[in-house]
Amino acid sequence: MNEGQRMYDLCCRIFPICRSIMGNGVRETFRILQDEISDIPFEMHEVPTGTQVLDWKVPKEWNIRDAYIETPDGRRICDFKENNLHVLHYSVPTDKLVSLSELKEHITTLKDQPDLIPYASSYYKERWGFCLPYRDLVTLPEGDYHAVIDSTLEPGSLTYGEILIPGESEEEVFFSSYTCHPSMANNECSGPSLIVALVRYLKDLPRRRYSYRLLLAPETIGALTYLSRNLDHMKKHVIAGFNLTCVGDNRAYSIIHSRYGDTLADKVLTNVLNYHDPEYQDFPYTARGSDERQYQAPGVDIPLVCFCRSKYHIYPEYHTSADNLDLISPEGLQGSFDVMVKTIQALEHNYYYRTQTLGEPQLGRRGLVPTMSSKETYQQTLALKDLIAYADGRNDLIDISNWIHVPTERLIPLTEQLLECGLFKEEER
């Protein structure tokens, strides 16, 4: 089974769970994720309601058992058990008879997508509500409606989990995604599934130059909570970070840059995407919308970018019931995995290289090029010769890739050959 299929199967397992920023759905999701990588220490944290986290406080915990609206003729609509998007997430407990006009004040719809259930939430102001396709709203008759939301909103705790895979260096590469959305496949399930796949990949690397920290937490409040506890460590150790979201469809690849677009994370992911899919979408920080908002905030300044397939806010199924398991695919997930693996490989081999000869080295006697020259062999060995030409100690591997227009994945085995025969020397900066 390839990694894309494993990732898709994991998405199918966690898709039905009703998650929110805090609650038992999040914990159930983590139990499944832990089961997928049971041989790796997964450090779990619970942060109590009311805890100050930078400028925010951890809110109350929300759990829900049922929700529905009973129509005047006894039909049940907005049934939470049919689709957990039907309820406004974080709705307070409700059991009341209301008129149609009053009910409409508590219903969210999408006029421009009349067949879809929207996703809506109210984490930081107490209210109740439902979400309904617009086509159904306009058919509701006058009369009294019974609105029922069997939920609790009480002091509890925020759950997040992190995994550290140590390397030779204490410098870290950071990956984050979140576990806070209900049944939406691309906007929720794809991120955690990619994190799990990367854990498997990193664990099996025979050598790791860097240490790797992978975080799953509720969006916004979870990132803020994590930063409130770990900012000093992150500023000291994180050399590049990647927020992963909406990575399961098969339409596009996207990068949302850091605030000034000048970090190592910007540099390496741009390089990888240029060769993996030259038609990728490139967004500035002003198009931000996920946890890059927190990690790149002024004074925080973690060197991080966001990676997506089709970018959040833009693809039409975003935050609706159409973001289902048909939207994502094993192929789409595999593509995201491949991009992140190439990114890791580029970082692991991103040394400054210096050639150890004056003048062009004799490659034939070292078995690096054919000993008979022709027009064809010249073209075949051009990348090797260009790599040597730019290995003057001024350029790291990504710089050289950009100069000679050859992917880092193709240059890596060439650098290993040149190191092995003594023609190259690695230099740290």
C-alpha positions in Angstrom: 0.0 0.0 0.0 1.4 3.4 -0.9 1.5 6.3 1.5 -1.3 8.1 -0.2 -3.7 5.2 0.3 -2.7 4.9 3.9 -3.4 8.6 4.4 -6.7 8.4 2.7 -7.8 5.4 4.9 -6.9 7.4 8.0 -9.0 10.3 6.7 -11.9 7.9 6.4 -11.4 6.8 10.0 -11.4 10.3 11.5 -13.9 12.0 9.1 -17.1 11.1 11.0 -15.9 12.5 14.3 -17.4 15.7 15.6 -14.4 17.8 16.5 -14.2 21.3 17.8 -11.5 23.4 19.4 -11.9 21.5 22.6 -13.8 18.4 23.7 -14.1 14.6 23.5 -14.1 14.5 19.7 -10.6 15.9 19.7 -9.4 13.3 22.2 -11.1 10.5 20.2 -9.3 11.7 17.1 -5.9 11.7 18.9 -6.5 8.1 20.1 -6.9 7.0 16.4 -3.8 9.0 15.4 -1.8 7.5 18.2 -2.9 4.0 17.1 -1.5 4.7 13.6 2.0 5.5 15.0 2.0 3.5 18.3 5.7 2.9 18.2 6.5 6.7 18.4 6.1 8.7 21.7 3.2 11.0 21.2 3.3 13.6 24.1 -0.2 14.7 25.0 -1.1 17.9 26.9 -4.3 19.2 28.5 -4.5 22.9 29.3 -7.3 24.0 31.6 -10.1 26.4 30.8 -9.2 30.0 31.9 -5.4 29.6 31.3 -3.9 32.8 29.9 -2.2 32.1 26.6 -0.6 35.3 25.3 -3.5 37.7 24.7 -6.2 35.0 24.9 -7.6 32.6 27.4 -8.5 29.0 26.9 -12.3 28.9 26.6 -14.8 26.4 28.0 -14.9 22.9 26.6 -17.8 21.9 24.4 -19.3 18.5 24.0 -22.5 17.5 22.1 -24.7 14.4 22.1 -27.6 15.5 19.8 -29.2 18.4 18.0 -32.2 18.8 15.7 -35.1 21.0 14.8 -38.7 19.5 14.8 -41.0 21.2 12.2 -44.6 22.0 12.9 -45.7 18.8 11.1 -43.3 16.6 13.2 -40.4 16.2 10.7 -36.9 16.3 12.0 -34.5 18.6 10.1 -30.9 19.9 10.9 -30.3 16.5 12.4 -26.8 16.4 14.0 -26.7 12.6 13.8 -27.1 12.8 10.0 -24.4 15.5 9.6 -22.5 17.2 12.4 -22.2 20.4 10.3 -25.9 21.0 10.9 -25.3 22.5 14.3 -23.5 25.8 15.0 -20.4 24.6 16.8 -20.1 25.6 20.4 -23.9 26.1 20.6 -25.1 26.4 24.2 -27.7 23.8 25.4 -31.2 24.7 23.9 -34.6 23.2 24.2 -37.3 25.7 23.1 -40.3 26.4 20.9 -39.7 29.2 18.5 -41.6 30.8 15.6 -40.2 30.5 12.0 -39.1 34.2 12.1 -37.2 33.7 15.3 -35.7 30.4 14.1 -34.3 32.0 11.0 -32.3 34.3 13.2 -30.4 31.2 14.4 -29.9 29.5 11.1 -26.9 29.9 8.8 -27.2 29.2 5.1 -25.3 29.9 1.9 -27.4 31.6 -0.8 -24.8 31.2 -3.4 -24.4 27.5 -2.7 -28.0 26.6 -1.9 -27.5 22.8 -1.8 -24.8 22.8 0.8 -24.7 22.8 4.5 -22.3 25.6 5.7 -19.9 25.1 8.6 -20.2 27.8 11.3 -19.0 28.2 14.8 -19.1 30.6 17.8 -16.2 29.7 20.1 -15.9 33.0 22.0 -19.5 34.2 22.3 -22.3 32.1 23.7 -25.2 31.5 21.3 -27.1 28.7 19.7 -27.8 27.9 16.1 -28.1 25.5 13.2 -26.8 25.3 9.6 -29.1 24.4 6.7 -29.0 24.3 2.9 -30.6 27.5 1.7 -32.9 25.5 -0.6 -34.4 23.9 2.5 -34.7 27.1 4.4 -37.0 28.7 1.8 -39.4 25.8 1.9 -40.1 25.9 5.7 -43.7 26.7 6.5 -44.9 29.1 9.2 -45.5 27.6 12.6 -43.8 26.7 15.8 -40.5 24.8 15.7 -38.9 22.8 18.4 -35.1 23.5 18.6 -33.1 21.0 20.6 -29.3 21.1 21.2 -28.2 18.5 23.8 -24.7 19.9 24.5 -22.5 21.0 27.4 -20.3 24.1 27.7 -18.3 23.8 30.8 -14.8 24.2 32.2 -12.5 21.6 30.8 -9.2 21.5 28.9 -7.6 22.1 25.5 -5.9 19.1 24.1 -2.8 19.1 21.9 -0.1 16.6 21.0 3.4 16.8 19.8 6.1 14.4 18.6 9.8 15.0 18.6 12.0 12.9 16.4 15.6 13.7 17.4 18.4 14.2 15.0 22.2 14.9 15.2 21.5 18.6 15.8 19.3 20.4 18.3 18.2 22.6 15.4 14.6 21.7 14.5 12.3 21.6 11.5 8.7 22.2 12.7 5.5 20.9 11.2 2.0 21.8 12.4 -1.6 21.0 11.6 -4.8 21.0 13.6 -7.5 18.9 15.0 -10.5 21.2 15.5 -12.9 20.9 12.6 -15.8 18.5 12.3 -16.5 16.3 9.2 -14.6 18.1 6.5 -12.1 16.1 4.6 -9.7 18.5 3.0 -9.8 21.3 5.6 -9.4 18.9 8.5 -8.6 15.3 8.0 -5.9 15.7 5.4 -3.5 17.7 7.7 -3.3 15.2 10.5 -3.0 12.4 8.0 0.0 14.1 6.4 1.6 14.7 9.8 1.2 10.9 10.6 2.7 10.0 7.3 5.7 12.3 7.8 6.3 10.8 11.3 6.5 7.3 9.7 8.9 8.6 7.0 11.2 10.5 9.5 11.3 7.6 11.9 12.8 5.4 9.2 15.4 7.8 8.0 18.9 6.1 8.6 20.3 9.5 9.4 18.7 12.8 10.5 20.8 16.0 10.4 18.0 17.9 12.1 15.5 17.2 14.8 11.9 17.2 13.8 9.0 18.5 15.9 5.4 17.8 14.7 2.4 19.4 16.4 -1.3 18.8 16.3 -3.5 21.4 18.1 -6.7 23.3 17.6 -6.3 26.1 15.1 -5.6 29.6 16.5 -6.2 28.9 20.2 -4.0 25.8 20.1 -1.2 27.5 18.3 -1.4 30.4 20.8 -1.3 28.0 23.7 1.7 26.2 22.3 3.5 29.4 21.7 2.8 30.6 25.2 4.6 27.6 26.5 7.3 27.1 24.0 8.2 30.4 22.3 11.7 30.8 23.7 12.6 27.2 22.7 11.1 27.7 19.2 12.9 31.0 18.6 16.2 29.4 19.6 15.9 26.0 17.8 13.4 26.2 14.8 15.2 26.8 11.5 12.2 26.2 9.2 8.5 25.5 9.8 5.6 24.4 7.7 1.9 24.7 8.6 0.0 21.9 6.7 -3.7 22.3 5.8 -6.0 21.4 3.0 -3.5 19.0 1.5 -5.8 16.3 0.2 -7.3 17.4 -3.1 -5.7 17.0 -6.5 -6.1 20.4 -8.2 -3.2 22.7 -7.2 -0.2 23.2 -4.9 0.0 26.4 -2.9 2.5 28.2 -0.6 1.5 31.1 1.7 4.7 32.9 2.4 6.1 34.2 5.7 5.6 37.9 6.4 8.6 39.1 4.4 9.0 35.9 2.3 12.7 35.7 3.3 13.0 32.6 5.5 14.6 29.3 4.9 11.1 27.8 4.8 10.1 30.1 1.9 13.3 29.3 0.1 13.2 25.6 0.2 9.4 25.1 -0.4 9.5 27.5 -3.3 12.4 25.6 -4.8 10.7 22.3 -4.4 7.4 23.5 -5.9 9.1 25.1 -8.8 10.2 21.7 -10.0 7.4 19.5 -8.6 4.7 21.6 -10.2 5.7 24.8 -12.0 2.0 25.9 -12.1 1.8 26.1 -8.3 0.0 29.0 -6.7 2.1 31.6 -4.8 0.5 33.7 -2.1 1.9 36.5 0.0 1.5 36.6 3.8 -1.4 39.1 3.3 -3.4 36.1 2.0 -2.9 34.3 5.3 -5.7 32.5 7.2 -4.4 29.5 9.1 -1.9 29.1 11.9 0.8 30.9 10.0 -1.0 34.0 11.5 0.2 33.0 14.9 3.7 31.6 14.1 4.6 34.6 12.0 3.1 37.3 14.2 5.3 40.3 15.1 7.6 39.3 17.9 7.0 35.6 17.4 8.6 35.4 13.9 9.0 31.7 13.7 10.5 31.1 10.2 7.4 29.3 8.8 5.2 29.1 5.7 1.9 27.4 5.0 1.6 24.6 2.5 -1.7 23.6 0.9 -3.0 21.9 -2.2 -6.0 24.2 -3.1 -5.8 27.1 -0.7 -8.3 27.5 2.1 -11.0 30.2 1.4 -10.6 29.7 -2.3 -11.8 26.2 -3.3 -15.6 26.2 -3.5 -16.2 23.3 -1.1 -14.3 25.0 1.7 -16.2 25.1 5.0 -19.2 23.3 3.5 -20.7 19.8 3.4 -19.1 19.4 0.0 -15.7 19.1 1.6 -16.2 15.4 1.9 -14.2 12.3 1.2 -15.0 12.6 -2.5 -13.0 15.8 -2.6 -9.7 14.3 -1.5 -8.0 11.3 -2.9 -5.0 9.0 -2.3 -3.3 10.6 -5.3 -3.8 14.1 -3.9 -2.5 13.1 -0.5 0.4 11.3 -2.0 1.3 14.5 -3.9 1.5 16.5 -0.7 3.5 13.8 1.0 6.0 13.8 -2.0 6.4 17.6 -1.7 7.1 17.5 2.0 9.6 14.6 1.6 11.4 16.5 -1.1 11.5 19.5 1.2 12.9 17.4 4.1 15.6 15.9 1.8 16.5 19.4 0.5 16.9 20.7 4.1 18.9 17.6 5.2 21.4 18.1 2.3 21.4 21.9 2.2 25.1 22.5 3.0 27.4 25.0 1.5 29.7 23.0 -0.9 33.2 23.9 -1.9 35.1 22.1 -4.6 38.6 20.9 -3.6 40.5 21.4 -6.8 41.8 24.4 -8.7 40.4 24.3 -12.2 37.9 21.7 -13.5 38.5 18.4 -11.8 39.2 15.3 -14.0 36.0 13.4 -13.6 36.7 10.5 -16.0 39.4 8.9 -13.9 37.1 9.0 -10.9 34.4 7.2 -12.8 32.0 10.2 -12.6 31.7 10.7 -16.4 32.2 8.5 -19.4 35.8 8.4 -20.6 34.6 8.8 -24.2 33.1 12.2 -25.0 30.2 12.9 -27.4 27.5 15.5 -27.8 25.1 13.1 -25.9 27.4 12.4 -23.0 28.1 16.2 -22.6 24.4 16.8 -22.1 24.1 13.9 -19.7 26.9 15.2 -17.5 26.0 18.9 -17.6 24.2 19.0 -14.3 27.3 17.5 -12.6 29.6 20.0 -14.1 27.3 22.9 -13.3 27.1 21.7 -9.7 30.8 21.8 -9.5 31.0 25.2 -11.1 28.9 26.8 -8.4 30.4 24.9 -5.5 32.6 27.8 -4.5 31.4 28.1 -0.8 29.1 31.0 -1.6 26.0 28.8 -2.4 24.1 26.2 -0.5 22.5 23.4 -2.3 19.2 25.2 -2.8 21.1 28.2 -4.2 22.9 26.0 -6.7 19.6 24.4 -7.7 18.2 27.8 -8.4 21.3 28.9 -10.4 21.6 25.8 -12.6 17.8 25.0 -12.8 18.2 21.4 -11.6 16.0 20.0 -8.8 17.7 19.4 -5.5 16.5 15.8 -5.5 18.6 15.3 -8.7 21.6 17.1 -7.2 21.7 15.2 -3.9 23.1 11.9 -5.3 25.6 13.9 -7.3 26.9 15.7 -4.1 27.2 12.4 -2.4 29.3 11.1 -5.2 31.5 14.2 -5.1 31.9 14.0 -1.4 32.8 10.3 -1.5 35.6 10.8 -4.0 37.0 13.9 -2.1 36.1 16.5 -4.7 33.6 18.3 -2.4 33.7 19.5 1.1 30.6 20.4 3.2 30.6 23.7 5.1 28.2 24.8 7.8 27.1 28.5 8.1 
